[in-house]
Amino acid sequence: MFIVAVANSKGGCGKTTVATHIAAHFAGRGFRTGLADLDRQQSARAWLGRRPQGLSAILAVDLDVEDGKLPKKLDRLVVDCPAAMTKQTVKDVVAQADTIIVPVLPSAFDEDGTRRFLGQLLKLKPVRKNRRDVAFLANRVRARTRAADRLDAFLADLEFPVVARLRDTQQYANAAAEGLTLFDTAGARVQSHRDEWGPLLDFLERCVD
Protein backbone atom coordinates (compact mmCIF):
# COMPACT_ATOMS: atom_id res chain seq x y z
CA MET A 1 0.00 0.00 0.00
CA PHE A 2 1.28 3.46 -0.95
CA ILE A 3 0.53 6.14 1.65
CA VAL A 4 0.41 9.88 0.96
CA ALA A 5 0.17 12.28 3.90
CA VAL A 6 -1.00 15.83 3.20
CA ALA A 7 0.43 17.78 6.09
CA ASN A 8 1.35 21.20 7.40
CA SER A 9 1.08 22.44 10.96
CA LYS A 10 -0.39 25.69 9.60
CA GLY A 11 -4.18 25.49 9.39
CA GLY A 12 -6.21 26.75 6.44
CA CYS A 13 -3.60 25.98 3.78
CA GLY A 14 -5.87 23.69 1.75
CA LYS A 15 -4.85 20.27 3.04
CA THR A 16 -8.35 18.81 2.69
CA THR A 17 -8.75 20.05 -0.88
CA VAL A 18 -5.40 18.55 -1.82
CA ALA A 19 -6.09 15.27 -0.01
CA THR A 20 -9.51 14.78 -1.60
CA HIS A 21 -8.16 15.53 -5.07
CA ILE A 22 -5.28 13.08 -4.71
CA ALA A 23 -7.69 10.41 -3.46
CA ALA A 24 -10.11 11.05 -6.34
CA HIS A 25 -7.24 10.80 -8.81
CA PHE A 26 -6.11 7.45 -7.42
CA ALA A 27 -9.67 6.10 -7.33
CA GLY A 28 -10.31 7.29 -10.88
CA ARG A 29 -7.31 5.27 -12.04
CA GLY A 30 -8.84 2.12 -10.59
CA PHE A 31 -6.82 1.85 -7.38
CA ARG A 32 -8.55 0.72 -4.21
CA THR A 33 -8.27 4.01 -2.39
CA GLY A 34 -8.84 5.06 1.20
CA LEU A 35 -9.06 8.55 2.69
CA ALA A 36 -8.23 9.04 6.37
CA ASP A 37 -9.22 12.25 8.12
CA LEU A 38 -7.13 13.07 11.20
CA ASP A 39 -8.30 16.66 11.44
CA ARG A 40 -10.62 17.58 14.30
CA GLN A 41 -13.05 19.31 11.93
CA GLN A 42 -13.48 16.09 9.88
CA SER A 43 -13.96 18.04 6.64
CA ALA A 44 -12.66 15.23 4.44
CA ARG A 45 -15.06 12.74 6.03
CA ALA A 46 -17.95 15.16 5.51
CA TRP A 47 -16.89 15.52 1.87
CA LEU A 48 -17.00 11.74 1.48
CA GLY A 49 -20.52 11.79 2.91
CA ARG A 50 -21.59 14.16 0.14
CA ARG A 51 -19.86 12.23 -2.63
CA PRO A 52 -22.43 11.02 -5.19
CA GLN A 53 -22.90 7.34 -5.80
CA GLY A 54 -21.61 6.09 -9.10
CA LEU A 55 -18.28 7.90 -8.90
CA SER A 56 -15.01 6.11 -8.30
CA ALA A 57 -15.22 4.67 -4.81
CA ILE A 58 -13.13 6.11 -1.98
CA LEU A 59 -13.21 4.32 1.38
CA ALA A 60 -13.42 6.35 4.59
CA VAL A 61 -10.67 5.04 6.84
CA ASP A 62 -10.47 5.41 10.63
CA LEU A 63 -6.76 5.68 11.21
CA ASP A 64 -5.14 5.92 14.63
CA VAL A 65 -1.54 6.68 13.77
CA GLU A 66 -0.43 6.31 17.37
CA ASP A 67 -1.50 2.66 17.38
CA GLY A 68 0.13 2.09 14.01
CA LYS A 69 -2.95 0.37 12.64
CA LEU A 70 -3.27 0.43 8.86
CA PRO A 71 -6.23 -0.81 6.81
CA LYS A 72 -5.77 -3.86 4.65
CA LYS A 73 -6.64 -4.49 1.00
CA LEU A 74 -5.99 -0.95 -0.15
CA ASP A 75 -3.69 0.11 -2.96
CA ARG A 76 -3.53 3.77 -1.97
CA LEU A 77 -4.20 5.63 1.27
CA VAL A 78 -4.36 9.43 1.50
CA VAL A 79 -4.16 10.97 4.97
CA ASP A 80 -5.56 14.45 5.63
CA CYS A 81 -3.43 15.51 8.61
CA PRO A 82 -4.52 17.97 11.32
CA ALA A 83 -3.20 21.45 11.86
CA ALA A 84 -1.04 22.16 14.92
CA MET A 85 0.26 18.60 15.03
CA THR A 86 2.24 17.59 18.09
CA LYS A 87 5.82 16.44 17.64
CA GLN A 88 4.69 12.88 18.31
CA THR A 89 1.95 13.04 15.70
CA VAL A 90 4.42 14.36 13.12
CA LYS A 91 6.76 11.51 14.00
CA ASP A 92 3.99 8.92 13.69
CA VAL A 93 2.80 10.28 10.34
CA VAL A 94 6.33 10.28 8.95
CA ALA A 95 6.87 6.74 10.21
CA GLN A 96 3.94 5.44 8.17
CA ALA A 97 3.72 7.66 5.09
CA ASP A 98 5.71 7.03 1.93
CA THR A 99 5.28 10.59 0.66
CA ILE A 100 4.45 13.86 2.39
CA ILE A 101 2.85 16.71 0.44
CA VAL A 102 3.00 20.11 2.14
CA PRO A 103 0.55 22.77 0.83
CA VAL A 104 1.61 26.38 1.36
CA LEU A 105 -0.42 29.55 0.81
CA PRO A 106 1.09 32.86 -0.33
CA SER A 107 1.13 34.65 3.00
CA ALA A 108 3.71 35.53 5.62
CA PHE A 109 1.74 33.61 8.27
CA ASP A 110 1.82 30.45 6.16
CA GLU A 111 5.51 30.87 5.49
CA ASP A 112 6.21 31.13 9.22
CA GLY A 113 4.09 28.08 10.02
CA THR A 114 5.58 26.06 7.19
CA ARG A 115 9.11 26.92 8.30
CA ARG A 116 8.33 25.59 11.78
CA PHE A 117 6.77 22.44 10.34
CA LEU A 118 9.79 21.89 8.10
CA GLY A 119 11.99 22.18 11.17
CA GLN A 120 10.00 19.38 12.79
CA LEU A 121 10.33 17.19 9.70
CA LEU A 122 14.07 17.67 9.41
CA LYS A 123 14.58 16.44 12.96
CA LEU A 124 13.28 13.02 11.94
CA LYS A 125 15.77 10.49 10.66
CA PRO A 126 13.62 9.06 7.81
CA VAL A 127 13.34 12.57 6.34
CA ARG A 128 16.99 13.52 6.92
CA LYS A 129 18.14 10.28 5.29
CA ASN A 130 15.82 10.82 2.27
CA ARG A 131 13.81 7.71 3.07
CA ARG A 132 10.61 9.73 2.73
CA ASP A 133 9.63 11.79 -0.29
CA VAL A 134 8.68 15.33 0.75
CA ALA A 135 7.43 18.01 -1.62
CA PHE A 136 5.76 21.40 -1.41
CA LEU A 137 2.64 22.54 -3.22
CA ALA A 138 2.04 26.26 -3.78
CA ASN A 139 -1.71 26.63 -3.25
CA ARG A 140 -4.27 29.35 -4.12
CA VAL A 141 -1.71 31.37 -6.00
CA ARG A 142 -2.70 34.52 -7.87
CA ALA A 143 -0.25 35.15 -10.68
CA ARG A 144 1.62 38.42 -10.99
CA THR A 145 1.06 39.47 -7.38
CA ARG A 146 3.56 40.42 -4.72
CA ALA A 147 2.33 37.58 -2.54
CA ALA A 148 3.00 35.06 -5.31
CA ASP A 149 6.48 36.45 -5.90
CA ARG A 150 7.25 36.31 -2.19
CA LEU A 151 6.00 32.72 -1.99
CA ASP A 152 8.22 31.71 -4.91
CA ALA A 153 11.23 33.26 -3.18
CA PHE A 154 10.35 31.50 0.08
CA LEU A 155 9.92 28.08 -1.56
CA ALA A 156 13.12 28.44 -3.56
CA ASP A 157 15.12 28.45 -0.32
CA LEU A 158 13.61 25.24 1.07
CA GLU A 159 15.25 21.84 1.01
CA PHE A 160 12.50 20.02 -0.84
CA PRO A 161 11.04 20.49 -4.33
CA VAL A 162 7.94 22.45 -5.28
CA VAL A 163 5.98 20.02 -7.42
CA ALA A 164 3.02 22.16 -8.51
CA ARG A 165 1.34 25.54 -8.28
CA LEU A 166 -2.44 25.77 -8.10
CA ARG A 167 -4.31 28.96 -8.90
CA ASP A 168 -6.97 30.40 -6.66
CA THR A 169 -10.46 29.63 -8.03
CA GLN A 170 -13.99 29.11 -6.72
CA GLN A 171 -14.15 25.90 -8.75
CA TYR A 172 -12.68 24.03 -5.77
CA ALA A 173 -15.29 25.31 -3.32
CA ASN A 174 -18.11 24.61 -5.78
CA ALA A 175 -16.93 21.05 -6.34
CA ALA A 176 -16.38 20.36 -2.63
CA ALA A 177 -19.93 21.43 -1.79
CA GLU A 178 -21.18 18.53 -3.93
CA GLY A 179 -18.65 15.94 -2.78
CA LEU A 180 -16.68 16.31 -6.01
CA THR A 181 -13.22 17.30 -7.18
CA LEU A 182 -12.13 18.93 -10.40
CA PHE A 183 -11.30 15.43 -11.62
CA ASP A 184 -14.99 14.56 -11.33
CA THR A 185 -16.10 17.70 -13.15
CA ALA A 186 -16.39 17.72 -16.92
CA GLY A 187 -15.96 20.66 -19.23
CA ALA A 188 -13.33 22.96 -20.63
CA ARG A 189 -14.08 25.54 -17.96
CA VAL A 190 -12.06 23.65 -15.36
CA GLN A 191 -9.61 21.94 -17.69
CA SER A 192 -6.83 24.48 -17.18
CA HIS A 193 -7.14 24.04 -13.41
CA ARG A 194 -7.07 20.25 -13.73
CA ASP A 195 -3.92 20.52 -15.82
CA GLU A 196 -2.14 22.26 -12.96
CA TRP A 197 -2.27 19.02 -10.98
CA GLY A 198 -0.24 17.17 -13.60
CA PRO A 199 3.24 17.79 -12.12
CA LEU A 200 2.09 16.71 -8.64
CA LEU A 201 0.45 13.54 -9.95
CA ASP A 202 3.54 12.72 -12.00
CA PHE A 203 5.65 13.21 -8.88
CA LEU A 204 3.47 10.76 -6.93
CA GLU A 205 3.78 8.18 -9.70
CA ARG A 206 7.57 8.45 -9.51
CA CYS A 207 7.39 8.00 -5.74
CA VAL A 208 5.43 4.77 -6.15
CA ASP A 209 8.04 3.44 -8.57
C-alpha positions in Angstrom: 0.0 0.0 0.0 1.3 3.5 -1.0 0.5 6.1 1.7 0.4 9.9 1.0 0.2 12.3 3.9 -1.0 15.8 3.2 0.4 17.8 6.1 1.4 21.2 7.4 1.1 22.4 11.0 -0.4 25.7 9.6 -4.2 25.5 9.4 -6.2 26.7 6.4 -3.6 26.0 3.8 -5.9 23.7 1.7 -4.9 20.3 3.0 -8.3 18.8 2.7 -8.8 20.1 -0.9 -5.4 18.5 -1.8 -6.1 15.3 0.0 -9.5 14.8 -1.6 -8.2 15.5 -5.1 -5.3 13.1 -4.7 -7.7 10.4 -3.5 -10.1 11.1 -6.3 -7.2 10.8 -8.8 -6.1 7.5 -7.4 -9.7 6.1 -7.3 -10.3 7.3 -10.9 -7.3 5.3 -12.0 -8.8 2.1 -10.6 -6.8 1.8 -7.4 -8.6 0.7 -4.2 -8.3 4.0 -2.4 -8.8 5.1 1.2 -9.1 8.6 2.7 -8.2 9.0 6.4 -9.2 12.3 8.1 -7.1 13.1 11.2 -8.3 16.7 11.4 -10.6 17.6 14.3 -13.1 19.3 11.9 -13.5 16.1 9.9 -14.0 18.0 6.6 -12.7 15.2 4.4 -15.1 12.7 6.0 -18.0 15.2 5.5 -16.9 15.5 1.9 -17.0 11.7 1.5 -20.5 11.8 2.9 -21.6 14.2 0.1 -19.9 12.2 -2.6 -22.4 11.0 -5.2 -22.9 7.3 -5.8 -21.6 6.1 -9.1 -18.3 7.9 -8.9 -15.0 6.1 -8.3 -15.2 4.7 -4.8 -13.1 6.1 -2.0 -13.2 4.3 1.4 -13.4 6.4 4.6 -10.7 5.0 6.8 -10.5 5.4 10.6 -6.8 5.7 11.2 -5.1 5.9 14.6 -1.5 6.7 13.8 -0.4 6.3 17.4 -1.5 2.7 17.4 0.1 2.1 14.0 -3.0 0.4 12.6 -3.3 0.4 8.9 -6.2 -0.8 6.8 -5.8 -3.9 4.7 -6.6 -4.5 1.0 -6.0 -1.0 -0.1 -3.7 0.1 -3.0 -3.5 3.8 -2.0 -4.2 5.6 1.3 -4.4 9.4 1.5 -4.2 11.0 5.0 -5.6 14.5 5.6 -3.4 15.5 8.6 -4.5 18.0 11.3 -3.2 21.5 11.9 -1.0 22.2 14.9 0.3 18.6 15.0 2.2 17.6 18.1 5.8 16.4 17.6 4.7 12.9 18.3 1.9 13.0 15.7 4.4 14.4 13.1 6.8 11.5 14.0 4.0 8.9 13.7 2.8 10.3 10.3 6.3 10.3 8.9 6.9 6.7 10.2 3.9 5.4 8.2 3.7 7.7 5.1 5.7 7.0 1.9 5.3 10.6 0.7 4.5 13.9 2.4 2.9 16.7 0.4 3.0 20.1 2.1 0.6 22.8 0.8 1.6 26.4 1.4 -0.4 29.6 0.8 1.1 32.9 -0.3 1.1 34.7 3.0 3.7 35.5 5.6 1.7 33.6 8.3 1.8 30.5 6.2 5.5 30.9 5.5 6.2 31.1 9.2 4.1 28.1 10.0 5.6 26.1 7.2 9.1 26.9 8.3 8.3 25.6 11.8 6.8 22.4 10.3 9.8 21.9 8.1 12.0 22.2 11.2 10.0 19.4 12.8 10.3 17.2 9.7 14.1 17.7 9.4 14.6 16.4 13.0 13.3 13.0 11.9 15.8 10.5 10.7 13.6 9.1 7.8 13.3 12.6 6.3 17.0 13.5 6.9 18.1 10.3 5.3 15.8 10.8 2.3 13.8 7.7 3.1 10.6 9.7 2.7 9.6 11.8 -0.3 8.7 15.3 0.7 7.4 18.0 -1.6 5.8 21.4 -1.4 2.6 22.5 -3.2 2.0 26.3 -3.8 -1.7 26.6 -3.3 -4.3 29.3 -4.1 -1.7 31.4 -6.0 -2.7 34.5 -7.9 -0.2 35.2 -10.7 1.6 38.4 -11.0 1.1 39.5 -7.4 3.6 40.4 -4.7 2.3 37.6 -2.5 3.0 35.1 -5.3 6.5 36.5 -5.9 7.3 36.3 -2.2 6.0 32.7 -2.0 8.2 31.7 -4.9 11.2 33.3 -3.2 10.4 31.5 0.1 9.9 28.1 -1.6 13.1 28.4 -3.6 15.1 28.4 -0.3 13.6 25.2 1.1 15.3 21.8 1.0 12.5 20.0 -0.8 11.0 20.5 -4.3 7.9 22.4 -5.3 6.0 20.0 -7.4 3.0 22.2 -8.5 1.3 25.5 -8.3 -2.4 25.8 -8.1 -4.3 29.0 -8.9 -7.0 30.4 -6.7 -10.5 29.6 -8.0 -14.0 29.1 -6.7 -14.1 25.9 -8.7 -12.7 24.0 -5.8 -15.3 25.3 -3.3 -18.1 24.6 -5.8 -16.9 21.1 -6.3 -16.4 20.4 -2.6 -19.9 21.4 -1.8 -21.2 18.5 -3.9 -18.6 15.9 -2.8 -16.7 16.3 -6.0 -13.2 17.3 -7.2 -12.1 18.9 -10.4 -11.3 15.4 -11.6 -15.0 14.6 -11.3 -16.1 17.7 -13.1 -16.4 17.7 -16.9 -16.0 20.7 -19.2 -13.3 23.0 -20.6 -14.1 25.5 -18.0 -12.1 23.7 -15.4 -9.6 21.9 -17.7 -6.8 24.5 -17.2 -7.1 24.0 -13.4 -7.1 20.3 -13.7 -3.9 20.5 -15.8 -2.1 22.3 -13.0 -2.3 19.0 -11.0 -0.2 17.2 -13.6 3.2 17.8 -12.1 2.1 16.7 -8.6 0.4 13.5 -9.9 3.5 12.7 -12.0 5.7 13.2 -8.9 3.5 10.8 -6.9 3.8 8.2 -9.7 7.6 8.5 -9.5 7.4 8.0 -5.7 5.4 4.8 -6.2 8.0 3.4 -8.6 
